[in-house]
Amino acid sequence: MIKNRQERHAAGDRLNARAVLESINASMDQDFHTLSTSQVDKLLVEADRVRYQKPKGANGSRARYFYQRLQRQARG
């Protein structure tokens, strides 16, 4: 059976999130505060590439929110 569009996108998002985490050498369960400066810099480059904006009224950095989003997507 052919998956619907939303399921296909979720699968693609999961694969992409895992690839990004792998490219910055981070695991899916790693705490943001244990990332090195270079890992955070690479994370922000990816956030810029996808034009990520943190939620309004967010209490934290854009990098941390983007990292948490990637972790959620990677777990799928």
Distance bins in CASP14 RR format, pairs under 12 A and 6 or more apart:
PFRMAT RR
TARGET T0000
AUTHOR 0000-0000-0000
RMODE 2
METHOD distances of the structure
MODEL  1
1 7 0 0 0 0 0 1 0 0 0 0 0
2 8 0 0 0 0 1 0 0 0 0 0 0
3 9 0 0 0 0 1 0 0 0 0 0 0
3 10 0 0 0 0 1 0 0 0 0 0 0
3 11 1 0 0 1 0 0 0 0 0 0 0
3 12 0 0 0 0 0 1 0 0 0 0 0
4 10 0 0 0 0 1 0 0 0 0 0 0
4 11 0 0 0 0 0 1 0 0 0 0 0
5 11 0 0 0 0 0 1 0 0 0 0 0
5 12 0 0 0 0 0 1 0 0 0 0 0
6 12 0 0 0 0 0 1 0 0 0 0 0
6 13 0 0 0 0 0 1 0 0 0 0 0
7 13 0 0 0 0 0 1 0 0 0 0 0
7 14 0 0 0 0 0 1 0 0 0 0 0
7 76 0 0 0 0 0 1 0 0 0 0 0
8 14 0 0 0 0 0 1 0 0 0 0 0
8 15 0 0 0 0 0 1 0 0 0 0 0
9 15 0 0 0 0 0 1 0 0 0 0 0
9 16 0 0 0 0 0 1 0 0 0 0 0
9 73 0 0 0 0 0 1 0 0 0 0 0
9 76 0 0 0 0 0 1 0 0 0 0 0
10 16 0 0 0 0 0 1 0 0 0 0 0
10 17 0 0 0 0 0 1 0 0 0 0 0
10 72 0 0 0 0 0 1 0 0 0 0 0
10 73 0 0 0 0 1 0 0 0 0 0 0
10 74 0 0 0 0 0 1 0 0 0 0 0
10 75 0 0 0 0 0 1 0 0 0 0 0
10 76 1 0 0 1 0 0 0 0 0 0 0
11 17 0 0 0 0 0 1 0 0 0 0 0
11 18 0 0 0 0 0 1 0 0 0 0 0
11 73 0 0 0 0 0 1 0 0 0 0 0
11 74 0 0 0 0 0 1 0 0 0 0 0
11 76 0 0 0 0 1 0 0 0 0 0 0
12 18 0 0 0 0 1 0 0 0 0 0 0
12 19 0 0 0 0 1 0 0 0 0 0 0
12 20 0 0 0 0 0 1 0 0 0 0 0
12 73 0 0 0 0 1 0 0 0 0 0 0
12 74 0 0 0 0 0 1 0 0 0 0 0
12 76 0 0 0 0 0 1 0 0 0 0 0
13 19 0 0 0 0 0 1 0 0 0 0 0
13 20 0 0 0 0 0 1 0 0 0 0 0
13 50 0 0 0 0 0 1 0 0 0 0 0
13 69 0 0 0 0 1 0 0 0 0 0 0
13 70 0 0 0 0 1 0 0 0 0 0 0
13 72 0 0 0 0 1 0 0 0 0 0 0
13 73 1 0 1 0 0 0 0 0 0 0 0
13 74 0 0 0 0 1 0 0 0 0 0 0
13 75 0 0 0 0 0 1 0 0 0 0 0
13 76 1 0 0 1 0 0 0 0 0 0 0
14 20 0 0 0 0 0 1 0 0 0 0 0
14 21 0 0 0 0 0 1 0 0 0 0 0
14 28 0 0 0 0 0 1 0 0 0 0 0
14 70 0 0 0 0 0 1 0 0 0 0 0
14 71 0 0 0 0 0 1 0 0 0 0 0
14 72 0 0 0 0 1 0 0 0 0 0 0
14 73 1 0 1 0 0 0 0 0 0 0 0
14 74 1 0 0 1 0 0 0 0 0 0 0
14 75 1 0 0 1 0 0 0 0 0 0 0
14 76 1 0 1 0 0 0 0 0 0 0 0
15 21 0 0 0 0 0 1 0 0 0 0 0
15 22 0 0 0 0 0 1 0 0 0 0 0
15 70 0 0 0 0 0 1 0 0 0 0 0
15 73 0 0 0 0 1 0 0 0 0 0 0
15 74 0 0 0 0 1 0 0 0 0 0 0
15 76 0 0 0 0 0 1 0 0 0 0 0
16 22 0 0 0 0 0 1 0 0 0 0 0
16 23 0 0 0 0 0 1 0 0 0 0 0
16 46 0 0 0 0 1 0 0 0 0 0 0
16 49 0 0 0 0 0 1 0 0 0 0 0
16 50 0 0 0 0 1 0 0 0 0 0 0
16 69 0 0 0 0 0 1 0 0 0 0 0
16 70 0 0 0 0 1 0 0 0 0 0 0
16 73 1 0 0 1 0 0 0 0 0 0 0
16 74 0 0 0 0 1 0 0 0 0 0 0
16 76 0 0 0 0 0 1 0 0 0 0 0
17 23 0 0 0 0 0 1 0 0 0 0 0
17 24 0 0 0 0 0 1 0 0 0 0 0
17 26 0 0 0 0 0 1 0 0 0 0 0
17 28 0 0 0 0 1 0 0 0 0 0 0
17 43 0 0 0 0 0 1 0 0 0 0 0
17 46 0 0 0 0 0 1 0 0 0 0 0
17 50 0 0 0 0 0 1 0 0 0 0 0
17 66 0 0 0 0 0 1 0 0 0 0 0
17 67 0 0 0 0 0 1 0 0 0 0 0
17 68 0 0 0 0 0 1 0 0 0 0 0
17 69 1 0 0 1 0 0 0 0 0 0 0
17 70 1 0 1 0 0 0 0 0 0 0 0
17 71 1 0 0 1 0 0 0 0 0 0 0
17 72 0 0 0 0 1 0 0 0 0 0 0
17 73 1 1 0 0 0 0 0 0 0 0 0
17 74 1 0 1 0 0 0 0 0 0 0 0
17 75 0 0 0 0 1 0 0 0 0 0 0
17 76 0 0 0 0 1 0 0 0 0 0 0
18 24 0 0 0 0 0 1 0 0 0 0 0
18 26 0 0 0 0 0 1 0 0 0 0 0
18 27 0 0 0 0 0 1 0 0 0 0 0
18 28 1 0 0 1 0 0 0 0 0 0 0
18 70 0 0 0 0 1 0 0 0 0 0 0
18 71 0 0 0 0 0 1 0 0 0 0 0
18 72 0 0 0 0 0 1 0 0 0 0 0
18 73 0 0 0 0 1 0 0 0 0 0 0
18 74 1 0 1 0 0 0 0 0 0 0 0
18 75 0 0 0 0 1 0 0 0 0 0 0
18 76 0 0 0 0 1 0 0 0 0 0 0
19 26 0 0 0 0 0 1 0 0 0 0 0
19 28 0 0 0 0 0 1 0 0 0 0 0
19 46 0 0 0 0 1 0 0 0 0 0 0
19 70 0 0 0 0 1 0 0 0 0 0 0
19 73 0 0 0 0 0 1 0 0 0 0 0
19 74 0 0 0 0 1 0 0 0 0 0 0
20 26 0 0 0 0 1 0 0 0 0 0 0
20 28 0 0 0 0 0 1 0 0 0 0 0
20 39 0 0 0 0 0 1 0 0 0 0 0
20 42 0 0 0 0 1 0 0 0 0 0 0
20 43 1 0 0 1 0 0 0 0 0 0 0
20 44 0 0 0 0 0 1 0 0 0 0 0
20 45 0 0 0 0 0 1 0 0 0 0 0
20 46 1 0 1 0 0 0 0 0 0 0 0
20 47 0 0 0 0 1 0 0 0 0 0 0
20 49 0 0 0 0 1 0 0 0 0 0 0
20 50 0 0 0 0 1 0 0 0 0 0 0
20 52 0 0 0 0 0 1 0 0 0 0 0
20 66 0 0 0 0 1 0 0 0 0 0 0
20 67 0 0 0 0 1 0 0 0 0 0 0
20 69 0 0 0 0 0 1 0 0 0 0 0
20 70 1 0 1 0 0 0 0 0 0 0 0
20 71 0 0 0 0 0 1 0 0 0 0 0
20 73 0 0 0 0 1 0 0 0 0 0 0
20 74 0 0 0 0 1 0 0 0 0 0 0
21 27 1 0 0 1 0 0 0 0 0 0 0
21 28 1 0 0 1 0 0 0 0 0 0 0
21 29 0 0 0 0 0 1 0 0 0 0 0
21 30 0 0 0 0 1 0 0 0 0 0 0
21 32 0 0 0 0 0 1 0 0 0 0 0
21 35 0 0 0 0 0 1 0 0 0 0 0
21 39 0 0 0 0 1 0 0 0 0 0 0
21 42 0 0 0 0 0 1 0 0 0 0 0
21 43 0 0 0 0 1 0 0 0 0 0 0
21 46 0 0 0 0 1 0 0 0 0 0 0
21 66 0 0 0 0 0 1 0 0 0 0 0
21 67 0 0 0 0 1 0 0 0 0 0 0
21 68 0 0 0 0 0 1 0 0 0 0 0
21 69 0 0 0 0 0 1 0 0 0 0 0
21 70 1 0 1 0 0 0 0 0 0 0 0
21 71 1 0 0 1 0 0 0 0 0 0 0
21 72 0 0 0 0 0 1 0 0 0 0 0
21 73 0 0 0 0 1 0 0 0 0 0 0
21 74 1 0 1 0 0 0 0 0 0 0 0
21 75 0 0 0 0 0 1 0 0 0 0 0
22 28 0 0 0 0 1 0 0 0 0 0 0
22 30 0 0 0 0 0 1 0 0 0 0 0
22 39 0 0 0 0 0 1 0 0 0 0 0
22 42 0 0 0 0 0 1 0 0 0 0 0
22 46 0 0 0 0 0 1 0 0 0 0 0
22 70 0 0 0 0 0 1 0 0 0 0 0
22 74 0 0 0 0 1 0 0 0 0 0 0
23 38 0 0 0 0 0 1 0 0 0 0 0
23 39 0 0 0 0 1 0 0 0 0 0 0
23 42 1 0 0 1 0 0 0 0 0 0 0
23 43 0 0 0 0 1 0 0 0 0 0 0
23 45 0 0 0 0 1 0 0 0 0 0 0
23 46 1 0 0 1 0 0 0 0 0 0 0
23 49 0 0 0 0 0 1 0 0 0 0 0
23 70 0 0 0 0 0 1 0 0 0 0 0
24 30 0 0 0 0 1 0 0 0 0 0 0
24 32 0 0 0 0 0 1 0 0 0 0 0
24 35 1 0 0 1 0 0 0 0 0 0 0
24 36 0 0 0 0 1 0 0 0 0 0 0
24 37 0 0 0 0 0 1 0 0 0 0 0
24 38 0 0 0 0 1 0 0 0 0 0 0
24 39 1 0 1 0 0 0 0 0 0 0 0
24 40 0 0 0 0 1 0 0 0 0 0 0
24 41 0 0 0 0 1 0 0 0 0 0 0
24 42 1 0 1 0 0 0 0 0 0 0 0
24 43 1 0 1 0 0 0 0 0 0 0 0
24 44 0 0 0 0 0 1 0 0 0 0 0
24 45 0 0 0 0 1 0 0 0 0 0 0
24 46 1 0 0 1 0 0 0 0 0 0 0
24 47 0 0 0 0 0 1 0 0 0 0 0
24 63 0 0 0 0 0 1 0 0 0 0 0
24 66 0 0 0 0 0 1 0 0 0 0 0
24 67 0 0 0 0 1 0 0 0 0 0 0
24 70 0 0 0 0 1 0 0 0 0 0 0
24 71 0 0 0 0 0 1 0 0 0 0 0
24 74 0 0 0 0 0 1 0 0 0 0 0
25 34 0 0 0 0 0 1 0 0 0 0 0
25 35 0 0 0 0 1 0 0 0 0 0 0
25 36 0 0 0 0 1 0 0 0 0 0 0
25 38 0 0 0 0 1 0 0 0 0 0 0
25 39 1 0 0 1 0 0 0 0 0 0 0
25 40 0 0 0 0 0 1 0 0 0 0 0
25 42 0 0 0 0 1 0 0 0 0 0 0
25 43 0 0 0 0 0 1 0 0 0 0 0
26 32 0 0 0 0 1 0 0 0 0 0 0
26 33 0 0 0 0 0 1 0 0 0 0 0
26 34 0 0 0 0 1 0 0 0 0 0 0
26 35 1 0 0 1 0 0 0 0 0 0 0
26 36 0 0 0 0 1 0 0 0 0 0 0
26 38 0 0 0 0 0 1 0 0 0 0 0
26 39 1 0 1 0 0 0 0 0 0 0 0
26 40 0 0 0 0 1 0 0 0 0 0 0
26 42 0 0 0 0 1 0 0 0 0 0 0
26 43 0 0 0 0 1 0 0 0 0 0 0
26 46 0 0 0 0 0 1 0 0 0 0 0
26 63 0 0 0 0 0 1 0 0 0 0 0
26 66 0 0 0 0 0 1 0 0 0 0 0
26 67 1 0 0 1 0 0 0 0 0 0 0
26 68 0 0 0 0 0 1 0 0 0 0 0
26 70 0 0 0 0 1 0 0 0 0 0 0
26 71 0 0 0 0 1 0 0 0 0 0 0
26 74 0 0 0 0 1 0 0 0 0 0 0
27 34 0 0 0 0 1 0 0 0 0 0 0
27 35 0 0 0 0 0 1 0 0 0 0 0
27 39 0 0 0 0 0 1 0 0 0 0 0
27 67 0 0 0 0 0 1 0 0 0 0 0
27 70 0 0 0 0 0 1 0 0 0 0 0
27 71 0 0 0 0 1 0 0 0 0 0 0
27 74 0 0 0 0 1 0 0 0 0 0 0
27 75 0 0 0 0 0 1 0 0 0 0 0
28 67 0 0 0 0 0 1 0 0 0 0 0
28 68 0 0 0 0 0 1 0 0 0 0 0
28 70 0 0 0 0 1 0 0 0 0 0 0
28 71 1 0 1 0 0 0 0 0 0 0 0
28 72 0 0 0 0 1 0 0 0 0 0 0
28 73 0 0 0 0 1 0 0 0 0 0 0
28 74 1 0 1 0 0 0 0 0 0 0 0
28 75 1 0 0 1 0 0 0 0 0 0 0
28 76 0 0 0 0 1 0 0 0 0 0 0
29 67 0 0 0 0 0 1 0 0 0 0 0
29 68 0 0 0 0 0 1 0 0 0 0 0
29 71 1 0 0 1 0 0 0 0 0 0 0
29 72 0 0 0 0 0 1 0 0 0 0 0
29 74 0 0 0 0 1 0 0 0 0 0 0
29 75 0 0 0 0 1 0 0 0 0 0 0
30 36 0 0 0 0 0 1 0 0 0 0 0
30 39 0 0 0 0 1 0 0 0 0 0 0
30 43 0 0 0 0 0 1 0 0 0 0 0
30 67 0 0 0 0 1 0 0 0 0 0 0
30 68 0 0 0 0 0 1 0 0 0 0 0
30 70 0 0 0 0 0 1 0 0 0 0 0
30 71 0 0 0 0 1 0 0 0 0 0 0
30 74 0 0 0 0 0 1 0 0 0 0 0
31 39 0 0 0 0 0 1 0 0 0 0 0
31 64 0 0 0 0 0 1 0 0 0 0 0
31 67 0 0 0 0 1 0 0 0 0 0 0
31 68 0 0 0 0 0 1 0 0 0 0 0
31 71 0 0 0 0 1 0 0 0 0 0 0
32 39 0 0 0 0 1 0 0 0 0 0 0
32 40 0 0 0 0 1 0 0 0 0 0 0
32 43 0 0 0 0 1 0 0 0 0 0 0
32 60 0 0 0 0 1 0 0 0 0 0 0
32 61 0 0 0 0 1 0 0 0 0 0 0
32 62 0 0 0 0 0 1 0 0 0 0 0
32 63 1 0 0 1 0 0 0 0 0 0 0
32 64 1 0 1 0 0 0 0 0 0 0 0
32 65 0 0 0 0 1 0 0 0 0 0 0
32 66 0 0 0 0 1 0 0 0 0 0 0
32 67 1 0 1 0 0 0 0 0 0 0 0
32 68 1 0 0 1 0 0 0 0 0 0 0
32 69 0 0 0 0 0 1 0 0 0 0 0
32 70 0 0 0 0 0 1 0 0 0 0 0
32 71 0 0 0 0 1 0 0 0 0 0 0
33 39 0 0 0 0 0 1 0 0 0 0 0
33 40 0 0 0 0 0 1 0 0 0 0 0
33 60 0 0 0 0 0 1 0 0 0 0 0
33 61 0 0 0 0 0 1 0 0 0 0 0
33 63 0 0 0 0 0 1 0 0 0 0 0
33 64 0 0 0 0 1 0 0 0 0 0 0
33 67 0 0 0 0 0 1 0 0 0 0 0
33 68 0 0 0 0 0 1 0 0 0 0 0
34 40 0 0 0 0 0 1 0 0 0 0 0
34 64 0 0 0 0 0 1 0 0 0 0 0
34 67 0 0 0 0 0 1 0 0 0 0 0
35 41 0 0 0 0 1 0 0 0 0 0 0
35 42 0 0 0 0 1 0 0 0 0 0 0
35 43 1 0 0 1 0 0 0 0 0 0 0
35 44 0 0 0 0 0 1 0 0 0 0 0
35 61 0 0 0 0 0 1 0 0 0 0 0
35 63 0 0 0 0 1 0 0 0 0 0 0
35 64 0 0 0 0 1 0 0 0 0 0 0
35 66 0 0 0 0 0 1 0 0 0 0 0
35 67 1 0 0 1 0 0 0 0 0 0 0
35 68 0 0 0 0 0 1 0 0 0 0 0
35 70 0 0 0 0 0 1 0 0 0 0 0
35 71 0 0 0 0 0 1 0 0 0 0 0
36 42 0 0 0 0 1 0 0 0 0 0 0
36 43 0 0 0 0 0 1 0 0 0 0 0
37 43 0 0 0 0 0 1 0 0 0 0 0
37 44 0 0 0 0 0 1 0 0 0 0 0
37 63 0 0 0 0 0 1 0 0 0 0 0
38 44 0 0 0 0 0 1 0 0 0 0 0
38 45 0 0 0 0 0 1 0 0 0 0 0
39 45 0 0 0 0 0 1 0 0 0 0 0
39 46 0 0 0 0 0 1 0 0 0 0 0
39 63 0 0 0 0 1 0 0 0 0 0 0
39 67 0 0 0 0 1 0 0 0 0 0 0
39 70 0 0 0 0 0 1 0 0 0 0 0
40 46 0 0 0 0 0 1 0 0 0 0 0
40 47 0 0 0 0 0 1 0 0 0 0 0
40 61 0 0 0 0 1 0 0 0 0 0 0
40 62 0 0 0 0 0 1 0 0 0 0 0
40 63 1 0 1 0 0 0 0 0 0 0 0
40 64 0 0 0 0 1 0 0 0 0 0 0
40 66 0 0 0 0 1 0 0 0 0 0 0
40 67 0 0 0 0 1 0 0 0 0 0 0
41 47 0 0 0 0 0 1 0 0 0 0 0
41 48 0 0 0 0 0 1 0 0 0 0 0
41 63 0 0 0 0 1 0 0 0 0 0 0
42 48 0 0 0 0 0 1 0 0 0 0 0
42 49 0 0 0 0 0 1 0 0 0 0 0
42 63 0 0 0 0 0 1 0 0 0 0 0
42 66 0 0 0 0 0 1 0 0 0 0 0
42 67 0 0 0 0 0 1 0 0 0 0 0
42 70 0 0 0 0 0 1 0 0 0 0 0
43 49 0 0 0 0 0 1 0 0 0 0 0
43 50 0 0 0 0 0 1 0 0 0 0 0
43 52 0 0 0 0 1 0 0 0 0 0 0
43 61 0 0 0 0 0 1 0 0 0 0 0
43 62 0 0 0 0 1 0 0 0 0 0 0
43 63 1 0 1 0 0 0 0 0 0 0 0
43 64 0 0 0 0 1 0 0 0 0 0 0
43 65 0 0 0 0 0 1 0 0 0 0 0
43 66 1 0 0 1 0 0 0 0 0 0 0
43 67 1 0 1 0 0 0 0 0 0 0 0
43 68 0 0 0 0 0 1 0 0 0 0 0
43 69 0 0 0 0 0 1 0 0 0 0 0
43 70 1 0 0 1 0 0 0 0 0 0 0
43 71 0 0 0 0 0 1 0 0 0 0 0
44 50 0 0 0 0 0 1 0 0 0 0 0
44 52 0 0 0 0 1 0 0 0 0 0 0
44 54 0 0 0 0 0 1 0 0 0 0 0
44 61 0 0 0 0 1 0 0 0 0 0 0
44 62 1 0 0 1 0 0 0 0 0 0 0
44 63 1 0 1 0 0 0 0 0 0 0 0
44 64 0 0 0 0 0 1 0 0 0 0 0
44 65 0 0 0 0 0 1 0 0 0 0 0
44 66 1 0 0 1 0 0 0 0 0 0 0
44 67 0 0 0 0 1 0 0 0 0 0 0
45 52 0 0 0 0 0 1 0 0 0 0 0
45 63 0 0 0 0 0 1 0 0 0 0 0
45 66 0 0 0 0 0 1 0 0 0 0 0
46 52 0 0 0 0 1 0 0 0 0 0 0
46 62 0 0 0 0 0 1 0 0 0 0 0
46 63 0 0 0 0 1 0 0 0 0 0 0
46 66 1 0 0 1 0 0 0 0 0 0 0
46 67 0 0 0 0 1 0 0 0 0 0 0
46 69 0 0 0 0 0 1 0 0 0 0 0
46 70 0 0 0 0 1 0 0 0 0 0 0
47 53 0 0 0 0 1 0 0 0 0 0 0
47 54 0 0 0 0 1 0 0 0 0 0 0
47 61 0 0 0 0 0 1 0 0 0 0 0
47 62 1 0 0 1 0 0 0 0 0 0 0
47 63 1 0 0 1 0 0 0 0 0 0 0
47 64 0 0 0 0 0 1 0 0 0 0 0
47 65 0 0 0 0 1 0 0 0 0 0 0
47 66 1 0 1 0 0 0 0 0 0 0 0
47 67 0 0 0 0 1 0 0 0 0 0 0
47 68 0 0 0 0 0 1 0 0 0 0 0
47 69 0 0 0 0 1 0 0 0 0 0 0
47 70 0 0 0 0 1 0 0 0 0 0 0
48 62 0 0 0 0 1 0 0 0 0 0 0
48 63 0 0 0 0 0 1 0 0 0 0 0
48 66 0 0 0 0 1 0 0 0 0 0 0
49 66 0 0 0 0 0 1 0 0 0 0 0
50 62 0 0 0 0 0 1 0 0 0 0 0
50 66 0 0 0 0 1 0 0 0 0 0 0
50 69 0 0 0 0 1 0 0 0 0 0 0
50 70 0 0 0 0 0 1 0 0 0 0 0
50 73 0 0 0 0 0 1 0 0 0 0 0
51 62 0 0 0 0 0 1 0 0 0 0 0
51 66 0 0 0 0 0 1 0 0 0 0 0
52 58 0 0 0 0 0 1 0 0 0 0 0
52 61 0 0 0 0 0 1 0 0 0 0 0
52 62 1 0 0 1 0 0 0 0 0 0 0
52 63 0 0 0 0 1 0 0 0 0 0 0
52 64 0 0 0 0 0 1 0 0 0 0 0
52 65 0 0 0 0 1 0 0 0 0 0 0
52 66 1 0 1 0 0 0 0 0 0 0 0
52 67 0 0 0 0 0 1 0 0 0 0 0
52 68 0 0 0 0 0 1 0 0 0 0 0
52 69 1 0 0 1 0 0 0 0 0 0 0
52 70 0 0 0 0 1 0 0 0 0 0 0
52 73 0 0 0 0 0 1 0 0 0 0 0
53 62 1 0 0 1 0 0 0 0 0 0 0
53 65 0 0 0 0 1 0 0 0 0 0 0
53 66 0 0 0 0 1 0 0 0 0 0 0
53 69 0 0 0 0 0 1 0 0 0 0 0
54 60 1 0 0 1 0 0 0 0 0 0 0
54 61 1 0 0 1 0 0 0 0 0 0 0
54 62 1 0 1 0 0 0 0 0 0 0 0
54 63 0 0 0 0 1 0 0 0 0 0 0
54 64 0 0 0 0 1 0 0 0 0 0 0
54 65 1 0 1 0 0 0 0 0 0 0 0
54 66 1 0 0 1 0 0 0 0 0 0 0
54 67 0 0 0 0 0 1 0 0 0 0 0
54 68 0 0 0 0 0 1 0 0 0 0 0
54 69 0 0 0 0 1 0 0 0 0 0 0
55 62 0 0 0 0 1 0 0 0 0 0 0
55 64 0 0 0 0 0 1 0 0 0 0 0
55 65 1 0 0 1 0 0 0 0 0 0 0
55 66 0 0 0 0 0 1 0 0 0 0 0
55 68 0 0 0 0 0 1 0 0 0 0 0
55 69 0 0 0 0 1 0 0 0 0 0 0
56 65 0 0 0 0 0 1 0 0 0 0 0
57 65 0 0 0 0 0 1 0 0 0 0 0
58 64 0 0 0 0 1 0 0 0 0 0 0
58 65 1 0 1 0 0 0 0 0 0 0 0
58 66 0 0 0 0 0 1 0 0 0 0 0
58 68 0 0 0 0 0 1 0 0 0 0 0
58 69 0 0 0 0 0 1 0 0 0 0 0
59 65 0 0 0 0 1 0 0 0 0 0 0
60 66 0 0 0 0 0 1 0 0 0 0 0
60 67 0 0 0 0 0 1 0 0 0 0 0
60 68 0 0 0 0 0 1 0 0 0 0 0
61 67 0 0 0 0 1 0 0 0 0 0 0
61 68 0 0 0 0 0 1 0 0 0 0 0
62 68 0 0 0 0 0 1 0 0 0 0 0
62 69 0 0 0 0 0 1 0 0 0 0 0
63 69 0 0 0 0 0 1 0 0 0 0 0
63 70 0 0 0 0 0 1 0 0 0 0 0
64 70 0 0 0 0 0 1 0 0 0 0 0
64 71 0 0 0 0 0 1 0 0 0 0 0
65 71 0 0 0 0 0 1 0 0 0 0 0
65 72 0 0 0 0 0 1 0 0 0 0 0
66 72 0 0 0 0 0 1 0 0 0 0 0
66 73 0 0 0 0 0 1 0 0 0 0 0
67 73 0 0 0 0 0 1 0 0 0 0 0
67 74 0 0 0 0 0 1 0 0 0 0 0
68 74 0 0 0 0 0 1 0 0 0 0 0
68 75 0 0 0 0 0 1 0 0 0 0 0
69 75 0 0 0 0 0 1 0 0 0 0 0
69 76 0 0 0 0 0 1 0 0 0 0 0
70 76 0 0 0 0 0 1 0 0 0 0 0
END
